[in-house]
Amino acid sequence: MIKIKKILKFIIKKTKILNLFNFLSSIIYRFKTKGVYDLKSEYLLAQQKSNIFLKRVIQRKEIISKDIDLNNELNSTEIYNIPINKFVGFECNHFLSGEDPLVETSKQLIENPDLNIFESYIYKYMKSFQPKTLGKLYGLNKKNKLHRINSNKKFHPWIDKYPTGFRVGLFGPKDNSSILYRIIRIKNLINNIQKYGYLPSKDDVIEGYVLKNENDFRFLVTQGHHRVAVMSCLSLINKNQFQKVGVRCKPFYPSKKNVFNSEDVLNWPAFKSGFLIAEDAIEIFNKFF
């Protein structure tokens, strides 16, 4: 009985510390951005307007890559070619769905480089899609526990024990400066990739990890959403372009794995911690397919 009480006290103490950390993270973020979500400074906007990454791209040479083979262990230092239709965003946005804000805005910018921010797909998306919970963000069953968790929490049950921290996310509300920042960034990427192609380097490459579900898989992007979006758009315009894209399969903190299988749900951190039941964890996993 004494041991059980000690364990319960430890869990309660740990939970309180975690909640305090998450609360303080949110407060610090709001203070830094003056209470506005994803506020971009004039300095950051000026950087994008100058096409800051162009000089790096010009100096690069094509690096060696190979097709991904999920029957073998993936090396996080190598570059693997992933079919363009296997990419999915961090918050489950499917790039080729016809509803991804980055891809649809890319289409508009190719047709009209002088696109007005207020006419952009991404502006309307950020104004109309403002989920309050992770349950709403992922479109989960109302009984799923994640309907009680704030949408700005970082949480993937195959990686995290509990929802933690603070993520701005690819959803509203957003300050107009953030939307403008993304539009300029997409425009730069369209120009750079159309002229020079996609030239990753060992230090600057699309990163993510693999989700496996029976005989199918997805590459979940953790870095490089805008690049994937632009190449997804260009692949639709020209079927001979960007049907495969080079990436690095890299573990995402705090996990040390770069492949996650739905069959292992009982070993996922969120299940083992007791935070989620297997049914709720699998539901969010399936949304990425």
Sequence and secondary structure as in RCSB ss.txt:
>XXXX:A:sequence
MIKIKKILKFIIKKTKILNLFNFLSSIIYRFKTKGVYDLKSEYLLAQQKSNIFLKRVIQRKEIISKDIDLNNELN
STEIYNIPINKFVGFECNHFLSGEDPLVETSKQLIENPDLNIFESYIYKYMKSFQPKTLGKLYGLNKKNKLHRIN
SNKKFHPWIDKYPTGFRVGLFGPKDNSSILYRIIRIKNLINNIQKYGYLPSKDDVIEGYVLKNENDFRFLVTQGH
HRVAVMSCLSLINKNQFQKVGVRCKPFYPSKKNVFNSEDVLNWPAFKSGFLIAEDAIEIFNKFF
>XXXX:A:secstr
 HHHHHHHHHHHHHHHHHHHHHHHHHHHHHHHTTT TT   HHHHHHHHTTTTHHHHHT      EE  TTS   
TTS EEEEGGGEE TT  BTTSS  HHHHHHHHHHH TT  GGGSHHHHHHHH   SBHHHHHT  TTSGGGGSB
TTSB  TTT SS BS    SSS   HHHHHHHHHHHHHHHHHHHHH     SSS  EEEEEEETTEEEEEEEE H
HHHHHHHHHHHH TTS SEEEEEE   TT   SEEEGGGGGGSHHHHTTSS HHHHHHHHHTT 
